[in-house]
Amino acid sequence: MFFVPLEGLRQVTYLAIILRIICAVAVGGLIGLERGMKNRPAGLRTYMLVCVGSCLIMLTNQYLYQVSGAGDPMRLGAQVVSGIGFLGAGTIIVTKHTQIKGLTTAAGLWASAGVGLALGVGFYEAALVAGLAVFFVLTGLQKLDNRMRSKTRTLEVYIEIADSLNIGALVRSVRDMNVEIEDIQLEHDTVPEDGARSLIATLKCKKRTDHKPLMDKIRKIEGVIYLEEL
């Protein structure tokens, strides 16, 4: 069979333990490399530890089952799948402008734990393919994701306007660009420059539009001090 050379490494032996942990360090580090380079809350070492820890738990689980011949060989692994949530939740933050960050990092940690579990039980083929797939999603598809986000019909923006600019006048100026303001929320916690107000608005275009030219047009409205897409 195609996978015969690995059959001897699917049981818990000294060689299998070393190989699985080395693979966990390598694949976990590969996944965490992209996050670490972007200075995300969880980076290279965090992903390595998650992958190695998951691998060790499955090794322990398989060892206990192999020695005793009884029990559920997947019980400890199931606890990892549900328990990794607390670590992922710690990487998710909500900024002062209600922008959510860290979801990709949290998903990457969860996927890294899954790779570690597969390695820990000796499912080398799926673990390595999945590890490469996760790395490709985090790195290769980022530009595609950004391009899709930059041309959606709906976008949220944070705006600081001078007191001289009436909100109604701002709404009319934006509508003249064939863009509707569906929601406006005044920001009371954010204190901009003196004589200015801050708000968060949801804009909806009539068709898919490149956000950058639209943002540039809004910035040129007299009285708009600062504009940022959330």
Buried (B, 14 or more C-beta within 10 A) or exposed (E): EEEEEBEEBBEBEEEBBEBBBEBBBBBBBBBBBBBBEEEBBBBBEBBBBBBBBBBBBBBEBBEBBEEEEEEEBBEBBEEBBEEBEEBBEBBBEEEEBEBEEBEBBBBBBBBBBBBBBBBBBBBBEEBBEBBBEBBEBBBEEEEEEEEEEEBEEEBBBBBBBBEEBEBEBBBEBBEEBEBBBEEEEEBEEBEBEEEBBBBBBBBEBEEEBEBEEBBEBBEEBEBBBEBEBB
